[in-house]
Structure formats: structure tokens, C-alpha cells
Amino acid sequence: MKGFLRVFLIVTGSLVWVTTALADGFGINTTRLIYPEGVNSITVTVRNTMSDQPYLVQAMVTMAPDNLQTAPFNVTPPLFRLEPNTTNQMRIIGQVSHLPKDRESVFYFNARAIPASRTSPTESQSKDISGTAQFGVGNIIKIFYRPAGLSGSSDNAQRDLQFELVGNGLKVTNSSPYFINLAELTVGGQKLSLMPPNGVPMIAPFGTHTYPTRLKRGQVSWKTITDQGAQNGFVQAIR
């Protein structure tokens, strides 16, 4: 199987990738995963809604969304064929004894799919030589390792974010052991960017971030993404 994985990684380097959380045809049946301390494994399901197109799928957990440095999780099966109009369930098994116990850790579940070949090897080689591009689909979602016994809850942590207007912007403090995923952040009616380099969409446990703004007062409203992928909305006045 390791030989097949190496081949797949090499082949995907020449593909044109389309990355989306909910791709038409191929996708993951959730938007995030929680791996609680003490479980042997969790499961995740991928789907193929195409009526006539099978996919070759590779799945892994990585340290970051933009590279293939593997994380302390194994995915079974790591490589498989996904037939049209079917789903497949995978197990994620963690080697997590070394991870922090006082806060969450975040990793990224990657599922990559390319259309399975319907041609003979000779025909396939001919197409490769002629330079035909093949489109692949990449899905990436977060996986949170959640130690047992953390204080509070993820929902309360989203509600209890702290805000302060400082000289160069709006300082947001997460005093909880949970990652906070922001969907929207507004102060004084001004929507702040959550995208780098000045913004971040996720605030780490016990972390802070200052979002640039010249406003010195106003009401703050924010939306967060829950464990189930829904959104919670909150409002707080700053004086």
C-alpha cells in the first residue's frame, strides 16, 4: 500500500486541483471533526454524488492545510476507489498521548480525489504524453483534538470572547482552552477582515489577535462556527 501512496502523491503533483469543502460530485459529509481524548478512533464519511464517474480517493491528516506533513493520526483506508452514487466511511486513529492536555490541538483532514481512469494503460499513457490536464478535487476540514476535563465548553468560549479597542485596532482575547472559529466580526458597523495578513479566522486557546480598525468605540458583533458547523451570533458594547 505504501508504494501505491507514493505513486498517488507523485501523480497528483501534475493535476489541476480544485479545493472546496462541499464540491459537486465529491465531498466530505461534515465541515469539522472533533477527536475526544480517550476514544480509540472516530469516523468520517466521503461521498460521490456523480451518476457515472468513479474517483480514486486518498485521505490523510496533516499538520497544516497547505502541506502534506503528516500529523499523529492514521486514516483507514488511506487510498480507495469511490464508485458513483456511493459513500465510504473511514476511521481516523490518533496517536495523541504527547499532545497538550490543557487545551485543544488542531490538525487538518485532507481528502483528495481524481477521476478514476476508464481507458486502457496504452490510451492513458498516450493522453499523458499529449499533455491532457486532469482535474482533481481536494477537500480539507479541521480536526480538533479535545482533551478530557477542559474547563467550560466550546459554546461558552465562543460567547465569552473579550474585546478591547486599542491604538491600532480591535484586540480579541480568547481566554479559554478551545479554538474559536470566527465567521464574521463587526465593530461600529464596520466589518473587519478575517483573512491574513491582518486578520485571522481562528483564535487559538489562550490567544489574542488585533484586527486593524481606526474606530475608538462602538458595538461589537461576532459570529462563530460551532462543533456542528452551525453559526452562533453575539453582540457586546464597548465604551
CYANA upper distance limits for C-alpha pairs under 8 A (distance plus 0.5 A):
  1 MET  CA      5 LEU  CA      6.81
  2 LYS  CA      6 ARG  CA      6.80
  3 GLY  CA      7 VAL  CA      6.85
  4 PHE  CA      8 PHE  CA      6.64
  5 LEU  CA      9 LEU  CA      6.71
  5 LEU  CA     58 GLN  CA      8.42
  5 LEU  CA     79 LEU  CA      7.66
  6 ARG  CA     10 ILE  CA      6.80
  7 VAL  CA     11 VAL  CA      6.63
  8 PHE  CA     12 THR  CA      6.59
  8 PHE  CA     58 GLN  CA      8.37
  9 LEU  CA     13 GLY  CA      7.15
 10 ILE  CA     14 SER  CA      8.23
 11 VAL  CA     15 LEU  CA      7.68
 12 THR  CA    136 GLY  CA      8.37
 15 LEU  CA    133 ALA  CA      7.15
 15 LEU  CA    134 GLN  CA      6.10
 15 LEU  CA    135 PHE  CA      6.45
 15 LEU  CA    136 GLY  CA      6.74
 16 VAL  CA    133 ALA  CA      7.41
 16 VAL  CA    134 GLN  CA      6.73
 16 VAL  CA    135 PHE  CA      5.35
 16 VAL  CA    136 GLY  CA      6.45
 17 TRP  CA    135 PHE  CA      6.42
 17 TRP  CA    136 GLY  CA      5.28
 17 TRP  CA    137 VAL  CA      6.08
 17 TRP  CA    138 GLY  CA      6.94
 18 VAL  CA    135 PHE  CA      7.75
 18 VAL  CA    136 GLY  CA      6.70
 18 VAL  CA    137 VAL  CA      5.40
 18 VAL  CA    138 GLY  CA      6.50
 19 THR  CA     23 ALA  CA      8.31
 19 THR  CA    137 VAL  CA      6.32
 19 THR  CA    138 GLY  CA      5.00
 19 THR  CA    139 ASN  CA      6.18
 19 THR  CA    140 ILE  CA      8.12
 20 THR  CA    137 VAL  CA      8.03
 20 THR  CA    138 GLY  CA      6.99
 20 THR  CA    139 ASN  CA      5.94
 20 THR  CA    140 ILE  CA      7.91
 21 ALA  CA     27 GLY  CA      7.23
 21 ALA  CA     28 ILE  CA      7.56
 21 ALA  CA     31 THR  CA      7.54
 21 ALA  CA    139 ASN  CA      5.68
 21 ALA  CA    140 ILE  CA      6.82
 21 ALA  CA    141 ILE  CA      7.51
 22 LEU  CA     26 PHE  CA      8.13
 22 LEU  CA     27 GLY  CA      5.76
 22 LEU  CA     28 ILE  CA      7.31
 22 LEU  CA    139 ASN  CA      8.03
 23 ALA  CA     27 GLY  CA      5.77
 23 ALA  CA    137 VAL  CA      7.89
 23 ALA  CA    139 ASN  CA      8.17
 24 ASP  CA     49 THR  CA      7.91
 25 GLY  CA     47 ARG  CA      8.11
 25 GLY  CA     48 ASN  CA      5.67
 25 GLY  CA     49 THR  CA      5.13
 25 GLY  CA     50 MET  CA      5.42
 26 PHE  CA     46 VAL  CA      7.80
 26 PHE  CA     47 ARG  CA      6.11
 26 PHE  CA     48 ASN  CA      5.09
 26 PHE  CA     49 THR  CA      6.96
 26 PHE  CA     50 MET  CA      8.17
 26 PHE  CA    113 ALA  CA      7.95
 26 PHE  CA    137 VAL  CA      7.75
 27 GLY  CA     46 VAL  CA      6.14
 27 GLY  CA     47 ARG  CA      5.95
 27 GLY  CA     48 ASN  CA      7.33
 27 GLY  CA    139 ASN  CA      7.12
 28 ILE  CA     44 VAL  CA      8.14
 28 ILE  CA     45 THR  CA      6.57
 28 ILE  CA     46 VAL  CA      4.88
 28 ILE  CA     47 ARG  CA      6.78
 28 ILE  CA    111 ALA  CA      8.39
 28 ILE  CA    139 ASN  CA      7.56
 29 ASN  CA     44 VAL  CA      7.88
 29 ASN  CA     45 THR  CA      6.14
 29 ASN  CA     46 VAL  CA      6.32
 29 ASN  CA     47 ARG  CA      7.48
 30 THR  CA     44 VAL  CA      8.27
 30 THR  CA     45 THR  CA      8.39
 30 THR  CA    229 GLY  CA      8.19
 31 THR  CA    141 ILE  CA      6.42
 31 THR  CA    142 LYS  CA      8.07
 31 THR  CA    228 GLN  CA      8.22
 31 THR  CA    229 GLY  CA      6.38
 32 ARG  CA    141 ILE  CA      5.94
 32 ARG  CA    142 LYS  CA      5.60
 32 ARG  CA    143 ILE  CA      6.40
 32 ARG  CA    144 PHE  CA      8.43
 32 ARG  CA    227 ASP  CA      7.48
 32 ARG  CA    228 GLN  CA      7.94
 32 ARG  CA    229 GLY  CA      7.34
 33 LEU  CA    141 ILE  CA      8.09
 33 LEU  CA    142 LYS  CA      6.79
 33 LEU  CA    143 ILE  CA      5.00
 33 LEU  CA    144 PHE  CA      6.69
 33 LEU  CA    227 ASP  CA      8.14
 34 ILE  CA    143 ILE  CA      6.21
 34 ILE  CA    144 PHE  CA      5.39
 34 ILE  CA    145 TYR  CA      6.63
 34 ILE  CA    146 ARG  CA      7.34
 34 ILE  CA    227 ASP  CA      7.89
 35 TYR  CA     39 VAL  CA      8.12
 35 TYR  CA     41 SER  CA      8.26
 35 TYR  CA     42 ILE  CA      7.15
 35 TYR  CA    143 ILE  CA      7.43
 35 TYR  CA    144 PHE  CA      6.37
 35 TYR  CA    145 TYR  CA      5.18
 35 TYR  CA    146 ARG  CA      6.46
 36 PRO  CA    145 TYR  CA      6.45
 36 PRO  CA    146 ARG  CA      5.29
 36 PRO  CA    147 PRO  CA      6.59
 36 PRO  CA    148 ALA  CA      7.44
 37 GLU  CA    145 TYR  CA      7.58
 37 GLU  CA    146 ARG  CA      6.42
 37 GLU  CA    147 PRO  CA      5.27
 37 GLU  CA    148 ALA  CA      6.04
 38 GLY  CA    148 ALA  CA      8.20
 40 ASN  CA     93 ILE  CA      6.93
 40 ASN  CA     94 GLY  CA      7.87
 41 SER  CA     91 ARG  CA      6.80
 41 SER  CA     92 ILE  CA      5.91
 41 SER  CA     93 ILE  CA      5.06
 41 SER  CA     94 GLY  CA      7.15
 42 ILE  CA     91 ARG  CA      6.23
 42 ILE  CA     92 ILE  CA      5.84
 42 ILE  CA     93 ILE  CA      7.37
 43 THR  CA     89 GLN  CA      7.00
 43 THR  CA     90 MET  CA      5.98
 43 THR  CA     91 ARG  CA      5.01
 43 THR  CA     92 ILE  CA      6.49
 44 VAL  CA     89 GLN  CA      6.16
 44 VAL  CA     90 MET  CA      5.92
 44 VAL  CA     91 ARG  CA      7.11
 44 VAL  CA     92 ILE  CA      8.15
 45 THR  CA     87 THR  CA      7.11
 45 THR  CA     88 ASN  CA      6.08
 45 THR  CA     89 GLN  CA      4.84
 45 THR  CA     90 MET  CA      6.74
 46 VAL  CA     87 THR  CA      6.09
 46 VAL  CA     88 ASN  CA      6.04
 46 VAL  CA     89 GLN  CA      7.06
 47 ARG  CA     82 LEU  CA      8.32
 47 ARG  CA     85 ASN  CA      8.00
 47 ARG  CA     86 THR  CA      6.51
 47 ARG  CA     87 THR  CA      4.77
 47 ARG  CA     88 ASN  CA      7.05
 48 ASN  CA     54 PRO  CA      8.09
 48 ASN  CA     55 TYR  CA      8.26
 48 ASN  CA     82 LEU  CA      7.26
 48 ASN  CA     83 GLU  CA      7.46
 48 ASN  CA     84 PRO  CA      6.16
 48 ASN  CA     85 ASN  CA      5.86
 48 ASN  CA     86 THR  CA      6.07
 48 ASN  CA     87 THR  CA      6.73
 49 THR  CA     84 PRO  CA      6.86
 49 THR  CA     85 ASN  CA      5.22
 49 THR  CA     86 THR  CA      7.45
 50 MET  CA     54 PRO  CA      8.21
 50 MET  CA     84 PRO  CA      5.81
 50 MET  CA     85 ASN  CA      6.29
 51 SER  CA     84 PRO  CA      5.73
 51 SER  CA     85 ASN  CA      6.21
 52 ASP  CA     84 PRO  CA      6.00
 53 GLN  CA     83 GLU  CA      7.64
 53 GLN  CA     84 PRO  CA      5.95
 53 GLN  CA    115 PRO  CA      7.26
 53 GLN  CA    116 ALA  CA      7.96
 54 PRO  CA     81 ARG  CA      7.47
 54 PRO  CA     82 LEU  CA      6.09
 54 PRO  CA     83 GLU  CA      4.96
 54 PRO  CA     84 PRO  CA      5.63
 54 PRO  CA    115 PRO  CA      6.54
 54 PRO  CA    116 ALA  CA      5.98
 55 TYR  CA     81 ARG  CA      6.24
 55 TYR  CA     82 LEU  CA      5.62
 55 TYR  CA     83 GLU  CA      7.08
 55 TYR  CA     84 PRO  CA      8.45
 55 TYR  CA    113 ALA  CA      6.30
 55 TYR  CA    114 ILE  CA      5.90
 55 TYR  CA    115 PRO  CA      4.95
 55 TYR  CA    116 ALA  CA      5.24
 56 LEU  CA     79 LEU  CA      7.84
 56 LEU  CA     80 PHE  CA      6.39
 56 LEU  CA     81 ARG  CA      5.09
 56 LEU  CA     82 LEU  CA      6.73
 56 LEU  CA    113 ALA  CA      5.93
 56 LEU  CA    114 ILE  CA      5.87
 56 LEU  CA    115 PRO  CA      6.74
 56 LEU  CA    116 ALA  CA      5.87
 57 VAL  CA     78 PRO  CA      8.48
 57 VAL  CA     79 LEU  CA      6.12
 57 VAL  CA     80 PHE  CA      5.92
 57 VAL  CA     81 ARG  CA      6.57
 57 VAL  CA     82 LEU  CA      7.30
 57 VAL  CA    111 ALA  CA      7.23
 57 VAL  CA    112 ARG  CA      6.04
 57 VAL  CA    113 ALA  CA      4.85
 57 VAL  CA    114 ILE  CA      7.22
 58 GLN  CA     78 PRO  CA      6.04
 58 GLN  CA     79 LEU  CA      4.97
 58 GLN  CA     80 PHE  CA      7.24
 58 GLN  CA    111 ALA  CA      6.26
 58 GLN  CA    112 ARG  CA      5.74
 58 GLN  CA    113 ALA  CA      6.96
 59 ALA  CA     75 VAL  CA      7.10
 59 ALA  CA     77 PRO  CA      8.32
 59 ALA  CA     78 PRO  CA      5.58
 59 ALA  CA     79 LEU  CA      7.03
 59 ALA  CA    109 PHE  CA      7.83
 59 ALA  CA    110 ASN  CA      6.02
 59 ALA  CA    111 ALA  CA      4.87
 59 ALA  CA    112 ARG  CA      6.84
 60 MET  CA     70 THR  CA      7.83
 60 MET  CA     73 PHE  CA      8.39
 60 MET  CA     74 ASN  CA      7.47
 60 MET  CA     75 VAL  CA      6.28
 60 MET  CA     78 PRO  CA      7.05
 60 MET  CA    109 PHE  CA      6.45
 60 MET  CA    110 ASN  CA      5.84
 60 MET  CA    111 ALA  CA      7.22
 61 VAL  CA     70 THR  CA      6.51
 61 VAL  CA     71 ALA  CA      6.10
 61 VAL  CA     72 PRO  CA      8.28
 61 VAL  CA     73 PHE  CA      6.60
 61 VAL  CA     74 ASN  CA      7.68
 61 VAL  CA     75 VAL  CA      7.83
 61 VAL  CA    107 PHE  CA      7.28
 61 VAL  CA    108 TYR  CA      5.91
 61 VAL  CA    109 PHE  CA      4.91
 61 VAL  CA    110 ASN  CA      6.40
 62 THR  CA     67 ASN  CA      7.78
 62 THR  CA     68 LEU  CA      6.32
 62 THR  CA     69 GLN  CA      5.94
 62 THR  CA     70 THR  CA      4.81
 62 THR  CA     71 ALA  CA      5.20
 62 THR  CA    107 PHE  CA      6.54
 62 THR  CA    108 TYR  CA      5.70
 62 THR  CA    109 PHE  CA      6.94
 62 THR  CA    110 ASN  CA      7.63
 63 MET  CA     67 ASN  CA      8.20
 63 MET  CA     68 LEU  CA      8.11
 63 MET  CA     69 GLN  CA      6.33
 63 MET  CA     70 THR  CA      6.47
 63 MET  CA     71 ALA  CA      5.63
 63 MET  CA    106 VAL  CA      8.42
 63 MET  CA    107 PHE  CA      5.68
 63 MET  CA    108 TYR  CA      6.77
 64 ALA  CA     68 LEU  CA      8.10
 64 ALA  CA     69 GLN  CA      7.84
 64 ALA  CA    107 PHE  CA      6.92
 64 ALA  CA    108 TYR  CA      6.57
 65 PRO  CA    108 TYR  CA      6.34
 65 PRO  CA    110 ASN  CA      8.29
 65 PRO  CA    140 ILE  CA      7.29
 71 ALA  CA    107 PHE  CA      7.55
 72 PRO  CA     94 GLY  CA      6.47
 72 PRO  CA     95 GLN  CA      5.71
 72 PRO  CA     96 VAL  CA      6.98
 73 PHE  CA     92 ILE  CA      6.90
 73 PHE  CA     93 ILE  CA      5.91
 73 PHE  CA     94 GLY  CA      4.79
 73 PHE  CA     95 GLN  CA      6.39
 73 PHE  CA     96 VAL  CA      8.35
 74 ASN  CA     92 ILE  CA      6.17
 74 ASN  CA     93 ILE  CA      5.63
 74 ASN  CA     94 GLY  CA      6.93
 75 VAL  CA     90 MET  CA      7.13
 75 VAL  CA     91 ARG  CA      6.19
 75 VAL  CA     92 ILE  CA      5.15
 75 VAL  CA     93 ILE  CA      6.94
 76 THR  CA     90 MET  CA      6.01
 76 THR  CA     91 ARG  CA      5.71
 76 THR  CA     92 ILE  CA      7.09
 77 PRO  CA     90 MET  CA      6.67
 77 PRO  CA     91 ARG  CA      7.93
 81 ARG  CA    116 ALA  CA      8.14
 82 LEU  CA     86 THR  CA      7.36
 82 LEU  CA     87 THR  CA      7.67
 82 LEU  CA     88 ASN  CA      7.55
 99 LEU  CA    105 SER  CA      7.85
100 PRO  CA    104 GLU  CA      7.82
100 PRO  CA    105 SER  CA      7.83
100 PRO  CA    147 PRO  CA      8.33
101 LYS  CA    147 PRO  CA      6.02
101 LYS  CA    148 ALA  CA      8.24
102 ASP  CA    147 PRO  CA      7.61
102 ASP  CA    150 LEU  CA      7.09
102 ASP  CA    177 PRO  CA      7.13
103 ARG  CA    146 ARG  CA      7.69
103 ARG  CA    147 PRO  CA      7.30
103 ARG  CA    150 LEU  CA      7.49
103 ARG  CA    177 PRO  CA      4.85
103 ARG  CA    178 TYR  CA      6.76
103 ARG  CA    205 PRO  CA      6.90
104 GLU  CA    144 PHE  CA      6.98
104 GLU  CA    145 TYR  CA      6.07
104 GLU  CA    146 ARG  CA      5.42
104 GLU  CA    147 PRO  CA      7.01
104 GLU  CA    177 PRO  CA      6.69
104 GLU  CA    178 TYR  CA      6.08
104 GLU  CA    179 PHE  CA      7.20
104 GLU  CA    205 PRO  CA      7.57
105 SER  CA    144 PHE  CA      6.24
105 SER  CA    145 TYR  CA      5.66
105 SER  CA    146 ARG  CA      7.46
106 VAL  CA    142 LYS  CA      7.23
106 VAL  CA    143 ILE  CA      6.32
106 VAL  CA    144 PHE  CA      5.10
106 VAL  CA    145 TYR  CA      6.77
107 PHE  CA    142 LYS  CA      6.33
107 PHE  CA    143 ILE  CA      5.63
107 PHE  CA    144 PHE  CA      6.83
107 PHE  CA    145 TYR  CA      8.42
108 TYR  CA    140 ILE  CA      6.91
108 TYR  CA    141 ILE  CA      6.15
108 TYR  CA    142 LYS  CA      5.04
108 TYR  CA    143 ILE  CA      5.98
109 PHE  CA    140 ILE  CA      6.08
109 PHE  CA    141 ILE  CA      5.84
109 PHE  CA    142 LYS  CA      6.57
109 PHE  CA    143 ILE  CA      6.79
110 ASN  CA    138 GLY  CA      7.64
110 ASN  CA    139 ASN  CA      6.34
110 ASN  CA    140 ILE  CA      5.12
110 ASN  CA    141 ILE  CA      7.34
111 ALA  CA    138 GLY  CA      6.40
111 ALA  CA    139 ASN  CA      5.66
111 ALA  CA    140 ILE  CA      6.94
112 ARG  CA    136 GLY  CA      7.70
112 ARG  CA    137 VAL  CA      6.28
112 ARG  CA    138 GLY  CA      4.88
112 ARG  CA    139 ASN  CA      6.74
113 ALA  CA    136 GLY  CA      6.15
113 ALA  CA    137 VAL  CA      5.67
113 ALA  CA    138 GLY  CA      6.84
114 ILE  CA    134 GLN  CA      8.32
114 ILE  CA    135 PHE  CA      7.27
114 ILE  CA    136 GLY  CA      4.97
114 ILE  CA    137 VAL  CA      6.90
115 PRO  CA    135 PHE  CA      8.17
115 PRO  CA    136 GLY  CA      7.50
117 SER  CA    124 SER  CA      8.20
119 THR  CA    123 GLU  CA      6.37
119 THR  CA    124 SER  CA      6.42
120 SER  CA    124 SER  CA      6.60
121 PRO  CA    125 GLN  CA      6.56
122 THR  CA    126 SER  CA      6.73
123 GLU  CA    127 LYS  CA      6.81
124 SER  CA    128 ASP  CA      6.79
125 GLN  CA    129 ILE  CA      6.69
126 SER  CA    130 SER  CA      6.77
127 LYS  CA    131 GLY  CA      6.96
127 LYS  CA    132 THR  CA      6.22
128 ASP  CA    132 THR  CA      6.42
150 LEU  CA    177 PRO  CA      7.27
151 SER  CA    176 SER  CA      8.26
151 SER  CA    177 PRO  CA      7.83
152 GLY  CA    156 ASN  CA      7.05
152 GLY  CA    157 ALA  CA      7.68
152 GLY  CA    176 SER  CA      8.29
153 SER  CA    157 ALA  CA      6.68
153 SER  CA    178 TYR  CA      8.35
154 SER  CA    158 GLN  CA      6.89
154 SER  CA    178 TYR  CA      6.46
154 SER  CA    179 PHE  CA      8.39
154 SER  CA    180 ILE  CA      8.39
154 SER  CA    226 THR  CA      8.21
154 SER  CA    227 ASP  CA      8.33
155 ASP  CA    159 ARG  CA      7.06
155 ASP  CA    226 THR  CA      7.45
156 ASN  CA    160 ASP  CA      6.55
157 ALA  CA    161 LEU  CA      7.00
157 ALA  CA    174 ASN  CA      7.95
157 ALA  CA    175 SER  CA      8.34
157 ALA  CA    176 SER  CA      6.35
157 ALA  CA    178 TYR  CA      7.35
157 ALA  CA    180 ILE  CA      7.89
158 GLN  CA    180 ILE  CA      6.63
158 GLN  CA    224 THR  CA      6.94
159 ARG  CA    234 PHE  CA      7.11
160 ASP  CA    174 ASN  CA      8.33
161 LEU  CA    172 VAL  CA      7.34
161 LEU  CA    173 THR  CA      6.44
161 LEU  CA    174 ASN  CA      5.90
161 LEU  CA    175 SER  CA      7.81
162 GLN  CA    172 VAL  CA      6.19
162 GLN  CA    173 THR  CA      5.53
162 GLN  CA    174 ASN  CA      7.19
162 GLN  CA    175 SER  CA      8.47
163 PHE  CA    170 LEU  CA      7.22
163 PHE  CA    171 LYS  CA      6.14
163 PHE  CA    172 VAL  CA      5.30
163 PHE  CA    173 THR  CA      6.97
163 PHE  CA    220 VAL  CA      8.49
163 PHE  CA    238 ILE  CA      8.07
164 GLU  CA    170 LEU  CA      6.25
164 GLU  CA    171 LYS  CA      5.57
164 GLU  CA    172 VAL  CA      7.19
164 GLU  CA    238 ILE  CA      7.81
165 LEU  CA    169 GLY  CA      6.38
165 LEU  CA    170 LEU  CA      5.08
165 LEU  CA    171 LYS  CA      6.59
165 LEU  CA    215 LEU  CA      8.14
165 LEU  CA    216 LYS  CA      6.51
165 LEU  CA    217 ARG  CA      7.48
165 LEU  CA    238 ILE  CA      8.27
166 VAL  CA    170 LEU  CA      6.55
166 VAL  CA    171 LYS  CA      7.03
166 VAL  CA    216 LYS  CA      8.19
167 GLY  CA    214 ARG  CA      8.43
168 ASN  CA    210 THR  CA      8.23
168 ASN  CA    212 PRO  CA      6.41
168 ASN  CA    213 THR  CA      6.95
168 ASN  CA    214 ARG  CA      7.20
169 GLY  CA    210 THR  CA      6.33
169 GLY  CA    211 TYR  CA      5.82
169 GLY  CA    212 PRO  CA      4.70
169 GLY  CA    213 THR  CA      4.85
169 GLY  CA    214 ARG  CA      6.66
169 GLY  CA    215 LEU  CA      7.85
170 LEU  CA    210 THR  CA      5.76
170 LEU  CA    211 TYR  CA      5.62
170 LEU  CA    212 PRO  CA      6.91
170 LEU  CA    213 THR  CA      6.96
171 LYS  CA    208 THR  CA      7.39
171 LYS  CA    209 HIS  CA      6.22
171 LYS  CA    210 THR  CA      4.60
171 LYS  CA    211 TYR  CA      6.89
172 VAL  CA    208 THR  CA      5.99
172 VAL  CA    209 HIS  CA      5.92
172 VAL  CA    210 THR  CA      6.60
172 VAL  CA    211 TYR  CA      8.32
173 THR  CA    206 PHE  CA      7.86
173 THR  CA    207 GLY  CA      6.59
173 THR  CA    208 THR  CA      4.91
173 THR  CA    209 HIS  CA      7.30
174 ASN  CA    180 ILE  CA      8.00
174 ASN  CA    203 ILE  CA      7.22
174 ASN  CA    204 ALA  CA      7.66
174 ASN  CA    205 PRO  CA      6.66
174 ASN  CA    206 PHE  CA      5.77
174 ASN  CA    207 GLY  CA      5.92
174 ASN  CA    208 THR  CA      6.61
175 SER  CA    205 PRO  CA      7.22
175 SER  CA    206 PHE  CA      5.08
175 SER  CA    207 GLY  CA      7.42
176 SER  CA    205 PRO  CA      6.13
176 SER  CA    206 PHE  CA      6.17
177 PRO  CA    205 PRO  CA      5.08
177 PRO  CA    206 PHE  CA      6.76
178 TYR  CA    204 ALA  CA      7.60
178 TYR  CA    205 PRO  CA      5.56
179 PHE  CA    202 MET  CA      7.26
179 PHE  CA    203 ILE  CA      6.39
179 PHE  CA    204 ALA  CA      5.39
179 PHE  CA    205 PRO  CA      5.78
180 ILE  CA    202 MET  CA      6.00
180 ILE  CA    203 ILE  CA      5.70
180 ILE  CA    204 ALA  CA      7.17
180 ILE  CA    205 PRO  CA      8.17
180 ILE  CA    224 THR  CA      7.52
180 ILE  CA    225 ILE  CA      8.22
181 ASN  CA    201 PRO  CA      6.46
181 ASN  CA    202 MET  CA      4.92
181 ASN  CA    203 ILE  CA      7.13
181 ASN  CA    224 THR  CA      6.06
181 ASN  CA    225 ILE  CA      5.99
181 ASN  CA    226 THR  CA      8.36
182 LEU  CA    194 LEU  CA      8.21
182 LEU  CA    201 PRO  CA      5.73
182 LEU  CA    202 MET  CA      6.37
182 LEU  CA    203 ILE  CA      8.41
182 LEU  CA    222 TRP  CA      7.76
182 LEU  CA    223 LYS  CA      6.39
182 LEU  CA    224 THR  CA      4.97
182 LEU  CA    225 ILE  CA      6.77
183 ALA  CA    201 PRO  CA      7.53
183 ALA  CA    222 TRP  CA      8.02
183 ALA  CA    223 LYS  CA      5.71
183 ALA  CA    224 THR  CA      5.76
183 ALA  CA    225 ILE  CA      6.83
183 ALA  CA    231 GLN  CA      8.08
184 GLU  CA    191 LYS  CA      8.04
184 GLU  CA    192 LEU  CA      8.26
184 GLU  CA    194 LEU  CA      7.91
184 GLU  CA    222 TRP  CA      5.90
184 GLU  CA    223 LYS  CA      5.50
184 GLU  CA    224 THR  CA      7.65
185 LEU  CA    191 LYS  CA      6.44
185 LEU  CA    192 LEU  CA      6.19
185 LEU  CA    193 SER  CA      8.15
185 LEU  CA    194 LEU  CA      8.08
185 LEU  CA    220 VAL  CA      7.91
185 LEU  CA    221 SER  CA      6.50
185 LEU  CA    222 TRP  CA      4.96
185 LEU  CA    223 LYS  CA      7.12
186 THR  CA    190 GLN  CA      5.80
186 THR  CA    191 LYS  CA      4.72
186 THR  CA    192 LEU  CA      6.20
186 THR  CA    220 VAL  CA      6.13
186 THR  CA    221 SER  CA      5.73
186 THR  CA    222 TRP  CA      6.74
187 VAL  CA    191 LYS  CA      7.05
187 VAL  CA    192 LEU  CA      7.95
187 VAL  CA    215 LEU  CA      8.35
187 VAL  CA    218 GLY  CA      6.55
187 VAL  CA    219 GLN  CA      6.06
187 VAL  CA    220 VAL  CA      4.86
187 VAL  CA    221 SER  CA      6.96
188 GLY  CA    215 LEU  CA      7.81
188 GLY  CA    217 ARG  CA      7.45
188 GLY  CA    218 GLY  CA      4.82
188 GLY  CA    219 GLN  CA      5.65
188 GLY  CA    220 VAL  CA      6.99
189 GLY  CA    218 GLY  CA      8.44
189 GLY  CA    219 GLN  CA      8.09
192 LEU  CA    199 GLY  CA      8.38
192 LEU  CA    211 TYR  CA      7.42
192 LEU  CA    212 PRO  CA      8.09
192 LEU  CA    213 THR  CA      8.13
193 SER  CA    198 ASN  CA      7.98
193 SER  CA    199 GLY  CA      6.11
193 SER  CA    200 VAL  CA      8.46
193 SER  CA    211 TYR  CA      8.09
194 LEU  CA    198 ASN  CA      8.12
194 LEU  CA    199 GLY  CA      4.78
194 LEU  CA    200 VAL  CA      5.26
194 LEU  CA    201 PRO  CA      5.38
195 MET  CA    199 GLY  CA      5.13
195 MET  CA    200 VAL  CA      5.79
195 MET  CA    201 PRO  CA      6.86
196 PRO  CA    200 VAL  CA      6.24
198 ASN  CA    211 TYR  CA      6.94
198 ASN  CA    212 PRO  CA      7.36
199 GLY  CA    209 HIS  CA      8.39
199 GLY  CA    210 THR  CA      8.27
199 GLY  CA    211 TYR  CA      6.25
199 GLY  CA    212 PRO  CA      8.39
200 VAL  CA    209 HIS  CA      8.16
203 ILE  CA    207 GLY  CA      6.66
203 ILE  CA    208 THR  CA      7.18
203 ILE  CA    209 HIS  CA      7.65
204 ALA  CA    208 THR  CA      8.06
217 ARG  CA    238 ILE  CA      6.43
217 ARG  CA    239 ARG  CA      6.09
218 GLY  CA    237 ALA  CA      6.86
218 GLY  CA    238 ILE  CA      6.11
218 GLY  CA    239 ARG  CA      7.33
219 GLN  CA    235 VAL  CA      7.60
219 GLN  CA    236 GLN  CA      6.33
219 GLN  CA    237 ALA  CA      4.82
219 GLN  CA    238 ILE  CA      6.21
220 VAL  CA    235 VAL  CA      6.22
220 VAL  CA    236 GLN  CA      5.69
220 VAL  CA    237 ALA  CA      6.48
220 VAL  CA    238 ILE  CA      7.45
221 SER  CA    233 GLY  CA      7.81
221 SER  CA    234 PHE  CA      6.08
221 SER  CA    235 VAL  CA      4.79
221 SER  CA    236 GLN  CA      6.82
222 TRP  CA    233 GLY  CA      6.33
222 TRP  CA    234 PHE  CA      5.94
222 TRP  CA    235 VAL  CA      7.06
223 LYS  CA    231 GLN  CA      6.72
223 LYS  CA    232 ASN  CA      5.91
223 LYS  CA    233 GLY  CA      4.90
223 LYS  CA    234 PHE  CA      6.88
224 THR  CA    231 GLN  CA      5.90
224 THR  CA    232 ASN  CA      5.78
224 THR  CA    233 GLY  CA      7.10
225 ILE  CA    229 GLY  CA      6.15
225 ILE  CA    230 ALA  CA      6.12
225 ILE  CA    231 GLN  CA      5.13
225 ILE  CA    232 ASN  CA      7.02
226 THR  CA    230 ALA  CA      5.83
226 THR  CA    231 GLN  CA      6.44
226 THR  CA    232 ASN  CA      7.54
